[in-house]
Every structure is written in C-alpha cells, then in structure tokens.
Amino acid sequence: MATKKIQARITVQQESAKMAEEALKNLAIPSREEEGCIRYIPRREGNILIVDEEWRDQEALDRHMETPHFQAFVQATRSVWIGAPEIKDVK
C-alpha cells in the first residue's frame, strides 16, 4: 500500500512568524513519535510555515490531526494565520 505524502503550508502574520515557527517545532517532536508517522519535516520560509509529511496511510494522518498536540498548535497559532492552510498531496 502506498504511503500518504503531503505538504502543508500556513501563511502567518509577519510579526508573529517566529512565534508560529516555535509552535511548529514543538508540534514536530510528538508528531514524529506518532504511530504511522514516517517523516515530519517542518521549516519556515519568511512568513510561511511548511511541513513535509509522510504517513503510513490516510488514517494515520487523520489521527494526527485529532491529537492533543496538533489541536494545541492550531489553538496557539490560528489567530495569526492569513487564510486557511494549504494542504497538497505529494507524489
């Protein structure tokens, strides 16, 4: 079965980019330990947060988005997002 690969991009307010980047780094630690996580690589380019992710399957990705650490990241950063996150499938 093929794995699920995505790239997530969140544009944030410039003045809050450093705070959001720190929150993303804190999200990466427990995310990498989740069952089904193959790869979780966060980075920031200017005021855009980017995460290259690979999961065992769609179910593992869905479970990730329901975890307390993911929900805490959303709560901590949502107010500085510019628009909705972009999530693209990667081949």
Secondary structure, 3 states (H helix, E strand, C coil): CCCEEEEEEEEECHHHHHHHHHHHHHHHHHHHHCCCEEEEEEEEECCEEEEEEEECCHHHHHHHCCCHHHHHHHHHHHHHECCCCEEEECC
